[in-house]
Amino acid sequence: MHPSAGRSGGRGVLRSRNGLRGLRGPLTLLCLLVLAPTLAGCGASPSRTARESIAPTLDPSRGPAASLRGGSLQVDGPPVATVDGTAITRQEWADRVKLIRYRYDRERTRLQAQVAAGEVNEQTAQERLMGLASNAADAESVAIEELIDLALQGRLAREQQLAITPADVDAALAAEVRGDPAFLSELARSLDETAYRRNLEAEMLAAKLRTEIVDRATAGTVDQLRVSEILLQGVEENEGGTDRGAIRASHIVYSPKDDWENAPGLPLDDPAWVEAQTQAEASADTLKAITDPVARSQRFAELARTESDEAMTGAEGGDLGWVSPDQLAPEMADALFAVPYEVGDIIGPVPTEFGASVLLYVDRRSPLAERVASVQARLAEPDADFAAIAKAESDGEEAARGGDLGWIAPFEADPAVEDALRTASVGQVIGPLTLDDGVHFYRVEGRETRSLGPEQRESLVETAFDAWYQPKREAAFAQGLVTIADDAP
């Protein structure tokens, strides 16, 4: 097991600070290929999974579209899906698959020409192609998801009195032809124009809905809440493990031959192991001789940066972050968790398969369940000081400010807590609420109608539509308004 550990993250309630994953569907393609000059905030990057699952290429003889181009879909049979009683036919599905693959091939060809002309470098071209490549690789399943979203968003758009006229579609199509005179002839080899217009109209209506919702969320003044937060984070244990709390520690690794990566394969009778142990003992003796804990910690960080053979943590002064026993090499876990220590204590050297580690004890915290119960009890006390408790207990980045998250506008908060925040009275504490990044307590500090700040406006442009649409989408599935054929991919 690697002796160092990763760090837990999370920023609490705010979507923009929490990296909320937005819905990525048909609008992404539309923004790339049709409406990019006229739509603000419609950019979308592929997910990490998509980036790892496909490596796009500018070579037209390779890539997902090339490998799938010869396939055909069965267009007869029952609907591939239904949305609120309206069927998505197999022909519509097949047309959407063709359109996804066509758009990938067209964009790749366009980027090839730009790279050849020196207008775009290849790295930029690959980045632009990534989202389309992912869609092309999984076109049959992606097409169903996109058609469902287009149908749901079309219904919601009509409820908002929004519409796209045939003249709007004509104008969009004419703009494509002006930008690429060969567009229609190339399109005809993949998809007939009627099917393309049908898809384009649905995409334009979805884009119009997005613009309407974002404009509404970012226009004028809105009701905002001033919120403070206490975030308590646990440390991931191995599957089936028990939360035994966590320790904050740092380490300096002295590896045989100064080779941390290859140390586990070095024979134990190699003299380099003794040399590494001797170096570690000298370092530990030097640190233990420093009586002031603050000065000792500072010297420890200096030595970690200059002497540790584990470069990643060494660059950060040896900091391991908060670690549980299961995240450490067994020898280090036994040494750190065996007995209570004082802040600044030096432990070791501890031998591991990577060498000899000198450890600095920083702090210890109880298992998450105990911490939650303790915070609950403190908050329940008369005249409980939320800010003081946040400074003492919270793992959030705002802890030093008493947990102050600032002003939060509609659609900025995680949907799991937004309703509770909006109905809470000033001074009310909400929680504990368990979210992906930990257990949260919130206190509503104030309520005002106020203008959005620049940072709020920027984040809402990216998140407001997804925050508005996602609950409606989930409700449609939960209510059985969306069905998908058993044989759909």
GIVENFEN-V997718 format. One record per residue. N is the residue number from 1. RES is the residue in three letters. PSI is psi in radians with two decimals (999 if undefined). Layout:
n->N res->RES psi->PSI
n->N res->RES psi->PSI
This chain:
n->1 res->MET psi->2.45
n->2 res->HIS psi->2.31
n->3 res->PRO psi->-0.32
n->4 res->SER psi->2.90
n->5 res->ALA psi->2.70
n->6 res->GLY psi->3.02
n->7 res->ARG psi->2.45
n->8 res->SER psi->2.64
n->9 res->GLY psi->-2.82
n->10 res->GLY psi->2.48
n->11 res->ARG psi->0.21
n->12 res->GLY psi->-2.44
n->13 res->VAL psi->-0.56
n->14 res->LEU psi->2.26
n->15 res->ARG psi->-0.84
n->16 res->SER psi->-0.54
n->17 res->ARG psi->-0.26
n->18 res->ASN psi->0.07
n->19 res->GLY psi->0.79
n->20 res->LEU psi->2.25
n->21 res->ARG psi->2.04
n->22 res->GLY psi->2.86
n->23 res->LEU psi->2.29
n->24 res->ARG psi->1.91
n->25 res->GLY psi->-2.41
n->26 res->PRO psi->-0.50
n->27 res->LEU psi->-0.56
n->28 res->THR psi->-0.82
n->29 res->LEU psi->-0.72
n->30 res->LEU psi->-0.74
n->31 res->CYS psi->-0.68
n->32 res->LEU psi->-0.66
n->33 res->LEU psi->-0.35
n->34 res->VAL psi->-0.96
n->35 res->LEU psi->0.12
n->36 res->ALA psi->-0.69
n->37 res->PRO psi->-0.35
n->38 res->THR psi->-0.23
n->39 res->LEU psi->2.25
n->40 res->ALA psi->2.51
n->41 res->GLY psi->0.34
n->42 res->CYS psi->0.13
n->43 res->GLY psi->2.59
n->44 res->ALA psi->2.37
n->45 res->SER psi->2.61
n->46 res->PRO psi->2.74
n->47 res->SER psi->2.86
n->48 res->ARG psi->-0.67
n->49 res->THR psi->-0.76
n->50 res->ALA psi->-0.72
n->51 res->ARG psi->-0.64
n->52 res->GLU psi->-0.40
n->53 res->SER psi->-0.23
n->54 res->ILE psi->2.33
n->55 res->ALA psi->1.77
n->56 res->PRO psi->2.71
n->57 res->THR psi->2.59
n->58 res->LEU psi->-0.08
n->59 res->ASP psi->2.04
n->60 res->PRO psi->-0.26
n->61 res->SER psi->-0.04
n->62 res->ARG psi->3.14
n->63 res->GLY psi->2.95
n->64 res->PRO psi->-0.69
n->65 res->ALA psi->-0.67
n->66 res->ALA psi->-0.70
n->67 res->SER psi->-0.39
n->68 res->LEU psi->-0.15
n->69 res->ARG psi->-0.56
n->70 res->GLY psi->-0.18
n->71 res->GLY psi->2.77
n->72 res->SER psi->2.65
n->73 res->LEU psi->2.55
n->74 res->GLN psi->2.06
n->75 res->VAL psi->-0.13
n->76 res->ASP psi->2.79
n->77 res->GLY psi->-3.11
n->78 res->PRO psi->2.90
n->79 res->PRO psi->2.57
n->80 res->VAL psi->-0.40
n->81 res->ALA psi->2.86
n->82 res->THR psi->2.57
n->83 res->VAL psi->1.95
n->84 res->ASP psi->0.73
n->85 res->GLY psi->-0.14
n->86 res->THR psi->2.23
n->87 res->ALA psi->2.50
n->88 res->ILE psi->1.87
n->89 res->THR psi->2.85
n->90 res->ARG psi->-0.51
n->91 res->GLN psi->-0.73
n->92 res->GLU psi->-0.66
n->93 res->TRP psi->-0.84
n->94 res->ALA psi->-0.69
n->95 res->ASP psi->-0.69
n->96 res->ARG psi->-0.69
n->97 res->VAL psi->-0.79
n->98 res->LYS psi->-0.69
n->99 res->LEU psi->-0.73
n->100 res->ILE psi->-0.80
n->101 res->ARG psi->-0.65
n->102 res->TYR psi->-0.78
n->103 res->ARG psi->-0.65
n->104 res->TYR psi->-0.86
n->105 res->ASP psi->-0.71
n->106 res->ARG psi->-0.77
n->107 res->GLU psi->-0.66
n->108 res->ARG psi->-0.75
n->109 res->THR psi->-0.73
n->110 res->ARG psi->-0.74
n->111 res->LEU psi->-0.58
n->112 res->GLN psi->-0.81
n->113 res->ALA psi->-0.69
n->114 res->GLN psi->-0.67
n->115 res->VAL psi->-0.77
n->116 res->ALA psi->-0.58
n->117 res->ALA psi->-0.05
n->118 res->GLY psi->0.24
n->119 res->GLU psi->-0.45
n->120 res->VAL psi->2.39
n->121 res->ASN psi->2.82
n->122 res->GLU psi->-0.61
n->123 res->GLN psi->-0.77
n->124 res->THR psi->-0.71
n->125 res->ALA psi->-0.75
n->126 res->GLN psi->-0.71
n->127 res->GLU psi->-0.73
n->128 res->ARG psi->-0.54
n->129 res->LEU psi->-0.29
n->130 res->MET psi->-0.89
n->131 res->GLY psi->-0.71
n->132 res->LEU psi->-0.63
n->133 res->ALA psi->-0.72
n->134 res->SER psi->-0.78
n->135 res->ASN psi->-0.72
n->136 res->ALA psi->-0.64
n->137 res->ALA psi->-0.57
n->138 res->ASP psi->0.66
n->139 res->ALA psi->-0.66
n->140 res->GLU psi->-0.69
n->141 res->SER psi->-0.66
n->142 res->VAL psi->-0.68
n->143 res->ALA psi->-0.70
n->144 res->ILE psi->-0.81
n->145 res->GLU psi->-0.77
n->146 res->GLU psi->-0.72
n->147 res->LEU psi->-0.65
n->148 res->ILE psi->-0.81
n->149 res->ASP psi->-0.72
n->150 res->LEU psi->-0.68
n->151 res->ALA psi->-0.79
n->152 res->LEU psi->-0.78
n->153 res->GLN psi->-0.55
n->154 res->GLY psi->-0.74
n->155 res->ARG psi->-0.77
n->156 res->LEU psi->-0.62
n->157 res->ALA psi->-0.72
n->158 res->ARG psi->-0.58
n->159 res->GLU psi->-0.47
n->160 res->GLN psi->0.18
n->161 res->GLN psi->0.60
n->162 res->LEU psi->2.61
n->163 res->ALA psi->2.75
n->164 res->ILE psi->2.25
n->165 res->THR psi->2.82
n->166 res->PRO psi->-0.58
n->167 res->ALA psi->-0.61
n->168 res->ASP psi->-0.75
n->169 res->VAL psi->-0.72
n->170 res->ASP psi->-0.77
n->171 res->ALA psi->-0.74
n->172 res->ALA psi->-0.72
n->173 res->LEU psi->-0.72
n->174 res->ALA psi->-0.66
n->175 res->ALA psi->-0.66
n->176 res->GLU psi->-0.72
n->177 res->VAL psi->-0.70
n->178 res->ARG psi->-0.67
n->179 res->GLY psi->-0.35
n->180 res->ASP psi->1.59
n->181 res->PRO psi->-0.44
n->182 res->ALA psi->0.09
n->183 res->PHE psi->-0.90
n->184 res->LEU psi->-0.69
n->185 res->SER psi->-0.66
n->186 res->GLU psi->-0.70
n->187 res->LEU psi->-0.69
n->188 res->ALA psi->-0.42
n->189 res->ARG psi->-0.29
n->190 res->SER psi->-0.64
n->191 res->LEU psi->2.43
n->192 res->ASP psi->2.74
n->193 res->GLU psi->-0.59
n->194 res->THR psi->-0.78
n->195 res->ALA psi->-0.68
n->196 res->TYR psi->-0.76
n->197 res->ARG psi->-0.66
n->198 res->ARG psi->-0.79
n->199 res->ASN psi->-0.72
n->200 res->LEU psi->-0.73
n->201 res->GLU psi->-0.75
n->202 res->ALA psi->-0.70
n->203 res->GLU psi->-0.71
n->204 res->MET psi->-0.63
n->205 res->LEU psi->-0.71
n->206 res->ALA psi->-0.71
n->207 res->ALA psi->-0.67
n->208 res->LYS psi->-0.67
n->209 res->LEU psi->-0.80
n->210 res->ARG psi->-0.83
n->211 res->THR psi->-0.73
n->212 res->GLU psi->-0.81
n->213 res->ILE psi->-0.75
n->214 res->VAL psi->-0.76
n->215 res->ASP psi->-0.70
n->216 res->ARG psi->-0.66
n->217 res->ALA psi->-0.39
n->218 res->THR psi->0.09
n->219 res->ALA psi->2.41
n->220 res->GLY psi->-2.62
n->221 res->THR psi->2.63
n->222 res->VAL psi->2.76
n->223 res->ASP psi->2.15
n->224 res->GLN psi->2.73
n->225 res->LEU psi->2.42
n->226 res->ARG psi->2.14
n->227 res->VAL psi->2.45
n->228 res->SER psi->2.73
n->229 res->GLU psi->2.50
n->230 res->ILE psi->2.11
n->231 res->LEU psi->2.17
n->232 res->LEU psi->2.12
n->233 res->GLN psi->2.39
n->234 res->GLY psi->3.12
n->235 res->VAL psi->2.28
n->236 res->GLU psi->2.32
n->237 res->GLU psi->2.83
n->238 res->ASN psi->2.74
n->239 res->GLU psi->2.23
n->240 res->GLY psi->0.00
n->241 res->GLY psi->2.84
n->242 res->THR psi->2.41
n->243 res->ASP psi->1.90
n->244 res->ARG psi->0.31
n->245 res->GLY psi->-3.01
n->246 res->ALA psi->2.74
n->247 res->ILE psi->2.44
n->248 res->ARG psi->2.16
n->249 res->ALA psi->2.88
n->250 res->SER psi->2.80
n->251 res->HIS psi->2.71
n->252 res->ILE psi->2.17
n->253 res->VAL psi->2.19
n->254 res->TYR psi->1.86
n->255 res->SER psi->2.61
n->256 res->PRO psi->2.34
n->257 res->LYS psi->0.33
n->258 res->ASP psi->0.48
n->259 res->ASP psi->1.53
n->260 res->TRP psi->-0.76
n->261 res->GLU psi->-0.64
n->262 res->ASN psi->0.02
n->263 res->ALA psi->-0.72
n->264 res->PRO psi->-0.41
n->265 res->GLY psi->-0.02
n->266 res->LEU psi->2.31
n->267 res->PRO psi->2.49
n->268 res->LEU psi->-0.30
n->269 res->ASP psi->0.08
n->270 res->ASP psi->2.31
n->271 res->PRO psi->-0.32
n->272 res->ALA psi->-0.48
n->273 res->TRP psi->-0.74
n->274 res->VAL psi->-0.71
n->275 res->GLU psi->-0.74
n->276 res->ALA psi->-0.71
n->277 res->GLN psi->-0.71
n->278 res->THR psi->-0.74
n->279 res->GLN psi->-0.74
n->280 res->ALA psi->-0.72
n->281 res->GLU psi->-0.69
n->282 res->ALA psi->-0.73
n->283 res->SER psi->-0.77
n->284 res->ALA psi->-0.72
n->285 res->ASP psi->-0.73
n->286 res->THR psi->-0.77
n->287 res->LEU psi->-0.70
n->288 res->LYS psi->-0.43
n->289 res->ALA psi->-0.25
n->290 res->ILE psi->2.02
n->291 res->THR psi->-0.49
n->292 res->ASP psi->2.08
n->293 res->PRO psi->-0.64
n->294 res->VAL psi->-0.82
n->295 res->ALA psi->-0.65
n->296 res->ARG psi->-0.75
n->297 res->SER psi->-0.70
n->298 res->GLN psi->-0.77
n->299 res->ARG psi->-0.66
n->300 res->PHE psi->-0.83
n->301 res->ALA psi->-0.67
n->302 res->GLU psi->-0.79
n->303 res->LEU psi->-0.67
n->304 res->ALA psi->-0.72
n->305 res->ARG psi->-0.59
n->306 res->THR psi->-0.43
n->307 res->GLU psi->-0.37
n->308 res->SER psi->2.36
n->309 res->ASP psi->-0.04
n->310 res->GLU psi->1.71
n->311 res->ALA psi->-0.62
n->312 res->MET psi->-0.94
n->313 res->THR psi->-0.50
n->314 res->GLY psi->-0.68
n->315 res->ALA psi->-0.36
n->316 res->GLU psi->0.50
n->317 res->GLY psi->0.32
n->318 res->GLY psi->0.09
n->319 res->ASP psi->2.17
n->320 res->LEU psi->-0.19
n->321 res->GLY psi->-2.86
n->322 res->TRP psi->2.20
n->323 res->VAL psi->2.54
n->324 res->SER psi->2.92
n->325 res->PRO psi->-0.66
n->326 res->ASP psi->-0.25
n->327 res->GLN psi->-0.03
n->328 res->LEU psi->2.76
n->329 res->ALA psi->2.46
n->330 res->PRO psi->-0.70
n->331 res->GLU psi->-0.69
n->332 res->MET psi->-0.69
n->333 res->ALA psi->-0.77
n->334 res->ASP psi->-0.71
n->335 res->ALA psi->-0.73
n->336 res->LEU psi->-0.64
n->337 res->PHE psi->0.00
n->338 res->ALA psi->-0.75
n->339 res->VAL psi->2.77
n->340 res->PRO psi->2.50
n->341 res->TYR psi->2.90
n->342 res->GLU psi->2.65
n->343 res->VAL psi->2.25
n->344 res->GLY psi->-0.04
n->345 res->ASP psi->2.49
n->346 res->ILE psi->2.30
n->347 res->ILE psi->2.37
n->348 res->GLY psi->-2.88
n->349 res->PRO psi->2.51
n->350 res->VAL psi->2.08
n->351 res->PRO psi->2.36
n->352 res->THR psi->3.12
n->353 res->GLU psi->-0.19
n->354 res->PHE psi->-0.14
n->355 res->GLY psi->-2.53
n->356 res->ALA psi->2.20
n->357 res->SER psi->2.28
n->358 res->VAL psi->2.26
n->359 res->LEU psi->2.50
n->360 res->LEU psi->2.12
n->361 res->TYR psi->2.24
n->362 res->VAL psi->-0.86
n->363 res->ASP psi->2.91
n->364 res->ARG psi->2.52
n->365 res->ARG psi->2.67
n->366 res->SER psi->2.93
n->367 res->PRO psi->2.66
n->368 res->LEU psi->-0.75
n->369 res->ALA psi->-0.68
n->370 res->GLU psi->-0.69
n->371 res->ARG psi->-0.72
n->372 res->VAL psi->-0.80
n->373 res->ALA psi->-0.67
n->374 res->SER psi->-0.77
n->375 res->VAL psi->-0.72
n->376 res->GLN psi->-0.79
n->377 res->ALA psi->-0.71
n->378 res->ARG psi->-0.70
n->379 res->LEU psi->-0.44
n->380 res->ALA psi->-0.18
n->381 res->GLU psi->2.59
n->382 res->PRO psi->2.41
n->383 res->ASP psi->0.57
n->384 res->ALA psi->2.36
n->385 res->ASP psi->1.72
n->386 res->PHE psi->-0.78
n->387 res->ALA psi->-0.72
n->388 res->ALA psi->-0.69
n->389 res->ILE psi->-0.70
n->390 res->ALA psi->-0.78
n->391 res->LYS psi->-0.64
n->392 res->ALA psi->-0.56
n->393 res->GLU psi->-0.46
n->394 res->SER psi->2.50
n->395 res->ASP psi->0.02
n->396 res->GLY psi->2.76
n->397 res->GLU psi->-0.33
n->398 res->GLU psi->0.12
n->399 res->ALA psi->-0.72
n->400 res->ALA psi->-0.37
n->401 res->ARG psi->0.35
n->402 res->GLY psi->0.39
n->403 res->GLY psi->0.18
n->404 res->ASP psi->2.03
n->405 res->LEU psi->-0.11
n->406 res->GLY psi->-2.80
n->407 res->TRP psi->2.37
n->408 res->ILE psi->2.18
n->409 res->ALA psi->2.86
n->410 res->PRO psi->2.46
n->411 res->PHE psi->0.00
n->412 res->GLU psi->-0.46
n->413 res->ALA psi->2.68
n->414 res->ASP psi->2.40
n->415 res->PRO psi->-0.41
n->416 res->ALA psi->-0.36
n->417 res->VAL psi->-0.23
n->418 res->GLU psi->-0.79
n->419 res->ASP psi->-0.72
n->420 res->ALA psi->-0.69
n->421 res->LEU psi->-0.73
n->422 res->ARG psi->-0.50
n->423 res->THR psi->-0.08
n->424 res->ALA psi->2.64
n->425 res->SER psi->2.78
n->426 res->VAL psi->2.30
n->427 res->GLY psi->-0.19
n->428 res->GLN psi->2.46
n->429 res->VAL psi->2.31
n->430 res->ILE psi->2.34
n->431 res->GLY psi->2.99
n->432 res->PRO psi->2.44
n->433 res->LEU psi->2.23
n->434 res->THR psi->2.08
n->435 res->LEU psi->-3.11
n->436 res->ASP psi->-0.55
n->437 res->ASP psi->0.04
n->438 res->GLY psi->-2.88
n->439 res->VAL psi->2.29
n->440 res->HIS psi->2.51
n->441 res->PHE psi->2.43
n->442 res->TYR psi->2.61
n->443 res->ARG psi->2.22
n->444 res->VAL psi->2.02
n->445 res->GLU psi->-0.45
n->446 res->GLY psi->2.89
n->447 res->ARG psi->2.19
n->448 res->GLU psi->2.69
n->449 res->THR psi->2.05
n->450 res->ARG psi->2.82
n->451 res->SER psi->2.68
n->452 res->LEU psi->2.47
n->453 res->GLY psi->2.83
n->454 res->PRO psi->-0.71
n->455 res->GLU psi->-0.68
n->456 res->GLN psi->-0.80
n->457 res->ARG psi->-0.75
n->458 res->GLU psi->-0.75
n->459 res->SER psi->-0.63
n->460 res->LEU psi->-0.55
n->461 res->VAL psi->-0.61
n->462 res->GLU psi->-0.57
n->463 res->THR psi->-0.36
n->464 res->ALA psi->-0.76
n->465 res->PHE psi->-0.80
n->466 res->ASP psi->-0.69
n->467 res->ALA psi->-0.61
n->468 res->TRP psi->-0.71
n->469 res->TYR psi->-0.69
n->470 res->GLN psi->-0.81
n->471 res->PRO psi->-0.59
n->472 res->LYS psi->-0.66
n->473 res->ARG psi->-0.82
n->474 res->GLU psi->-0.68
n->475 res->ALA psi->-0.67
n->476 res->ALA psi->-0.73
n->477 res->PHE psi->-0.76
n->478 res->ALA psi->-0.59
n->479 res->GLN psi->0.03
n->480 res->GLY psi->0.30
n->481 res->LEU psi->-0.30
n->482 res->VAL psi->2.22
n->483 res->THR psi->2.61
n->484 res->ILE psi->2.33
n->485 res->ALA psi->2.55
n->486 res->ASP psi->-0.52
n->487 res->ASP psi->0.15
n->488 res->ALA psi->2.54
n->489 res->PRO psi->999
